[in-house]
């Protein structure tokens, strides 16, 4: 079974703080993705990575950066958190670029 | 603009009843369409994938249909159970490998 884990289920941060969200997958998948999920908007792609140290911008990369130093780990970084980044963040991985994606449980981030 | 629209936004049904969720898309060119189920507090899990040549595909009590001509898909749930309460998300992949997500339908099954 593919397992995708995320470092925190719930996170509360202050405006201006630097925030790290970690994602780890255990199935040797090349591709990893970060989404945010907001009511009524569906999932929106922030960044994805198809290999170690490689990254591509998704649809809404502004205010975010990512890091992929190891194949199994993909980090999402909010350089200076803002209240409009309050959301559910979902990490996913897949074997091929757009094969079935396996999702983590999500991190609900609240920025005060 | 490539879009995926799902209806209804939310639905409440009694346990044991059937229901049908709709997904209309304008994505072109079309590659495939996938339905995900997302339980509360969990990430989405794939239920089924439909390619251009497939009209119907079943996964237990879930049956997905695809009409590529009208660009519509439906997910039919038979004999609903309390565990079917979840958000159902339709995702369409275009020919350029981009995924377009619908906003989801929230289903609540009550006893």
Interface residues (C-beta under 8 A of the other chain):
Chain A: X4 X9 X40 X41 X42 X43 X44 X45 X90 X92 X97 X98 X100 X101 X102 X103 X104 X105 X106
Chain B: X4 X9 X34 X41 X42 X43 X44 X45 X46 X49 X89 X93 X97 X99 X101 X102 X103 X104
